[in-house]
Amino acid sequence: DSGVTQTPKHLITATGQRVTLRCSPRSGDLSVYWYQQSLDQGLQFLIQYYNGEERAKGNILERFSAQQFPDLHSELNLSSLELGDSALYFCASSLTSASYEQYFGPGTRLTVT
Amino acid sequence: GQNIDQPTEMTATEGAIVQINCTYQTSGFNGLFWYQQHAGEAPTFLSYNVLDGLEEKGRFSSFLSRSKGYSYLLLKELQMKDSASYLCAVRGDYKLSFGAGTTVTVRA
């Protein structure tokens, strides 16, 4: 158990819908990262937050957005969902934005039908 | 950006040694990581190299050559539980870019 929690564990929804994935980092960690893992794309970095502010952006679609709240939990919002958005979404946390070790949560499996 | 290459699959026998190679091209380098991921589970951190040389941690060792853009992960005394995907990742600035992963199958 990494100490990072993610909810929900599974999510099934229809195309065009909007969903919110939630992540709570390890106690004391200030930085949160979101990743998408699909069968054909591997593990892709989406976005990073540090202490409430966006720090780095990867291959995140405009239909996706995220934020980190004052209590340091983070949410990833996915809208206008498409079949291709079906994937495992991982959240990871680290102590600081420069920490080399990231601890991954168990992931949320999103299925878009 | 980053371009990271590693073999797709490797098979080895229990008790043997396997070496997983990773080559990378990057516009910025702040460290190379190896993660282990069992199917359907989260990646778990194995090793980190930022300077050239070998880092040993129990049965796992990782090597880095920055001038060659090359790393390898060495798994010794293979056990059945080592059957998993091994991901090579490179950090540039604050972003961690992952290779597609090498699936290692350990046979009895």
Interface residues (C-beta under 8 A of the other chain):
Chain A: S2 Y33 G42 L43 Q44 F45 Q48 R55 A56 G58 L88 F90 S97 A98 Y100 E101 Q102 Y103 F104 G105 P106 G107
Chain B: G31 F33 G40 E41 A42 P43 T44 F45 Y48 V50 L87 A89 R91 D93 Y94 K95 L96 S97 F98 G99 A100 G101
